[in-house]
Amino acid sequence: MSASTATRKSEILADDVLAQLDAAIQSAPCISLAIDESTDVTDNAQLLVYVRFCNKDKKEICEDLLGVTPLETHTRGEDIYAAIKEMLRKRGIDLKQVVSVTTDGAPAMIGKERGAVSRMKEDNPDLLAYHCLIHQTVLCATLSQHFAEVMNTVMKLINFLRASSSLQHRLLREFLADVEANANDLLLHNNVRWLSKGNALGRFWSVREEIAAFLEQVKSQRATQFSLFLQDEHKMNMVAFLVDITSHLNELNVKLQGQNNTVADLMTAIRSFQRKLDIFKEDLEGGCEHFPKLQEQIQATQGGHNSQTNDYLSTSNTQSSTRISILCPERKWYLKIGHGCVYEETKSSLAEVTQWYQQQSGIPECVQELTQYLKYLLPGSNYES
């Protein structure tokens, strides 16, 4: 088979898959979108749109990538709106078919007057807008000033060893191999990839002693400054805490990712992590069982952690509680009700939700979809499918 024949075969298969997806979306009574704008390694802005809809043929909720389109120049709200409109037009999708849209909460997305979502609501006033839960958890985990300074210093140290000189990077890898370190290189951190911060910290911690020995061989002022940083017990305690807490945050982040996650699954993961934060605060006053790196550091230096660790956990818990309370306020229930996947009405009280639920007991697909969510949202109430 020639190269051109193989190419045509791939194109035909791709067109067929795309046509099937378009047909399934167009036959769905409604769809929801998830929109994100990001910049790739070549500084090109890319707009990614994911779609979620009810597939009538398969009788299941499907998720797929609707499309990726470049934003040639600006990434303003009007540019994103125009790109979304053009993408929907090419795929034969009416904007009124879209019932909800989820974004990262950036001003260009949710700006009151010029945001992309605001412009979409002008075409579809009933459109529901949501702020991505993963983005909210990242915002809740924002570091305070002291921890941010330590984190930045560690990242600068990693960049100094890896990116400032190709020769120095090669010497570092050779040195780590010679001393049989736990790893043969450091990892770079990328702000776009959330998990990379925790991974970079974990790798640095595993070879910190070897890094200190290597810096003693480097004759430069910056190397001396970094050596002093590694000798500061207080700051290294903070690094150890950051390694542990970012590991826990990465675990939560992974649970919130993936396909076919319901709001019940996401809320359960977040609520569980909120309770973990309270346990972590108590643990920091004891043996630091949930913070193995910090425990190791304290035992090695015979020191103790500082109050800033508890302050960070308290702030993160407060911020997450505030954001979650907006989604699900205490003693007031905002439940989006729909037969199958068609949005119909909103119930705003426990009595209304209970009454509606009992009335819909004859619609299995609707009741089964809500049972798990209601049991979590309304603990103490007895609901049976």
Buried (B, 14 or more C-beta within 10 A) or exposed (E): EEEEEEEEEEEEEEEEEEEEBBEBBBEBBBBBBBBBBEEEEEEEBBBBBBBBBBBEEEEEBBBBEBBEBEBEEEBBBBBBBBBBBEBBEEBEBEBEBBBBBBBBBBEBBBBEEEBBBBBBBEEBEEBBBBBBBBBBBBBBBEBEEBBEEBBEBBBBBBEBBBEEEEEBBEBBBEBBEEEEBEBEBBBBBEEEEBBBBBBBBBBBBBBBEBBBBBBEEBEEEEBEBBBEBBEEEEBBBBBBBBBBBBBBBBBBBEBBEEEEBEBBBBBBBBBEBBEBBEEBBEBBEEEBEBBEBBBBBBEEEEEEBBEBBBBBBEBBBEBBBEBBEEBBEEEEBBBEBBEBBEBEEEBEEBEBBBEBBEEBEEEEEBBEBBBBBBBBBBEEEEBEE
